[in-house]
Amino acid sequence: MQANIGLLYLVTAGIFFLVLFASFWLDGSTSKRHGMSWVIVLVGSLFWGIVLPLAVAERLRKLLSQRVLARRSLPFSRF
């Protein structure tokens, strides 16, 4: 049972690494020669169980704040 959980964790970490790596590689603003960037990709994929919920929460926070600002800027807003 523990081996199955460990295998599931590693498979998910591998998938998360592929997503992070693809995002990192396609990002033109990040230097591919900067060592710390590669460390962030590796550490982020190993600790995906912590990183993923934090990243989703941050995206949701930004999305909601943009919607609130857009609502306030409407000329006939009731808020």
GIDA-V946885 format. One record per backbone hydrogen bond with DSSP energy under -0.5 kcal/mol. NH is the residue of the N-H (numbers start at 0). CO is the residue of the C=O. E is the energy in kcal/mol with one decimal. If there is no record, write none. Layout:
# GIDA-V946885
nh = [NH,NH]
co = [CO,CO]
e = [E,E]
This chain:
# GIDA-V946885
nh = [4,5,6,7,8,9,10,11,12,13,14,15,16,17,18,19,20,21,22,23,24,25,26,26,27,29,33,34,36,37,38,39,40,41,42,43,44,45,46,47,49,50,51,53,54,55,56,57,58,59,60,61,62,63,64,65,66,67,68,69,70,71,72,73,76]
co = [0,1,2,3,4,5,6,7,8,9,10,11,12,13,14,15,16,17,18,19,20,21,22,23,25,26,30,32,33,33,34,35,36,37,38,39,40,41,42,44,46,46,47,49,50,51,52,53,54,55,56,57,58,59,60,61,62,63,64,65,66,67,68,70,73]
e = [-1.9,-2.5,-2.4,-2.5,-2.4,-2.3,-2.6,-2.4,-2.4,-2.2,-2.2,-2.7,-2.3,-2.1,-2.0,-2.7,-3.3,-2.4,-2.3,-2.8,-3.0,-2.1,-0.9,-0.5,-0.7,-0.8,-0.7,-0.7,-0.7,-1.1,-1.9,-2.3,-1.9,-2.3,-3.1,-2.7,-1.7,-1.9,-2.3,-0.9,-1.6,-2.5,-2.4,-1.4,-2.5,-2.4,-2.4,-2.1,-2.2,-2.5,-2.3,-2.2,-2.5,-2.8,-2.2,-2.1,-2.0,-2.1,-2.2,-2.3,-2.1,-2.0,-1.3,-0.9,-1.2]
